[in-house]
């Protein structure tokens, strides 16, 4: 459904496919449709070439090489492949490293993969505490690190409160103890430049639909020296160095590569700066409303430029979002955990009370968000809170 009057403030859940990305994808649905793994004819060779070019575009975006990019269905699969793939191979090789570390605010798929390894393979999963800004506490990381740690997984940019980690600093500590460093960077492309991120980590997950590309495609960067230490999750024809079998979707790969090229362009850099300014203006307007409200997580300077996690005292987020329908789209947190009736583990980890966590709305704006949309959103919020307040009396 497309509603021109709907204000979309849920860009961290998904971005629209950019016009240029869509234009580049279209020929590979019907015209150049050959299987990229068909190695006996020119049409297959052409598809293979464009897939390889897409891998190189993504690799250049993060500072890697094309043969270090493994295409997946999205960041959830990438995170599972990184964590389960490394740990299963280590268990099979009787590695003495049997501990996994994850930040307390990781995406649910990272935490679930770690807990599955606890249950099925006898690993120990320890959570690294974060401060009230959603940032790793360095002394706690140092305390948990040791020669028995196989893997540390820390996301670059949080999906709920937008906190941006100092990956360079974390990398020094993690790699210093010989552990593998995996980074979920799904939320990072809109937030920060990524051209040197691959040099700081051993594995890195991305998702096309978080960066103006299509849904259904993502990748796992695996540094070349680590690739023979990953147990596949999907077996078959041995595609992608035997790490992830299956026919690659050429149109989606092309779209993902085009999105990576777009996100590394000077235009995207300019749009990030504009986005940050609009986000700051939106927060100022929320604070000025005649309702007691609070920004959750860190300050605006070290935060995803489109992220606003905000709660109004005395109001439940679900009630507010319901009152805003069908005019404004936002969320209570990660779209991947919708339907789970419990306070966000991210908000609890940064020290919020249950009441605060249940009031939190994640507004996330994007490159297309206009000043007029922000003005209208604030008006809608004020009207919704007035209606809810009159019902509560």
HELIX and SHEET records of a PDB file:
HELIX    1   1 UNK A   19  UNK A   30  1                                  12    
HELIX    2   2 UNK A   42  UNK A   62  1                                  21    
HELIX    3   3 UNK A   66  UNK A   68  5                                   3    
HELIX    4   4 UNK A   75  UNK A   92  1                                  18    
HELIX    5   5 UNK A  108  UNK A  121  1                                  14    
HELIX    6   6 UNK A  138  UNK A  144  1                                   7    
HELIX    7   7 UNK A  167  UNK A  176  1                                  10    
HELIX    8   8 UNK A  188  UNK A  191  1                                   4    
HELIX    9   9 UNK A  197  UNK A  200  5                                   4    
HELIX   10  10 UNK A  208  UNK A  210  5                                   3    
HELIX   11  11 UNK A  224  UNK A  229  5                                   6    
HELIX   12  12 UNK A  240  UNK A  242  5                                   3    
HELIX   13  13 UNK A  250  UNK A  263  1                                  14    
HELIX   14  14 UNK A  266  UNK A  288  1                                  23    
HELIX   15  15 UNK A  317  UNK A  324  1                                   8    
HELIX   16  16 UNK A  335  UNK A  337  5                                   3    
HELIX   17  17 UNK A  345  UNK A  349  1                                   5    
HELIX   18  18 UNK A  354  UNK A  359  1                                   6    
HELIX   19  19 UNK A  371  UNK A  392  1                                  22    
SHEET    1   A 2 UNK A   7  UNK A   8  0                                        
SHEET    2   A 2 UNK A 328  UNK A 329  1                                        
SHEET    1   B 7 UNK A  69  UNK A  72  0                                        
SHEET    2   B 7 UNK A 218  UNK A 222 -1                                        
SHEET    3   B 7 UNK A 203  UNK A 207 -1                                        
SHEET    4   B 7 UNK A 180  UNK A 184  1                                        
SHEET    5   B 7 UNK A 149  UNK A 153  1                                        
SHEET    6   B 7 UNK A  99  UNK A 103  1                                        
SHEET    7   B 7 UNK A 124  UNK A 128  1                                        
SHEET    1   C 3 UNK A 293  UNK A 295  0                                        
SHEET    2   C 3 UNK A 307  UNK A 312 -1                                        
SHEET    3   C 3 UNK A 360  UNK A 364 -1                                        
END                                                                             
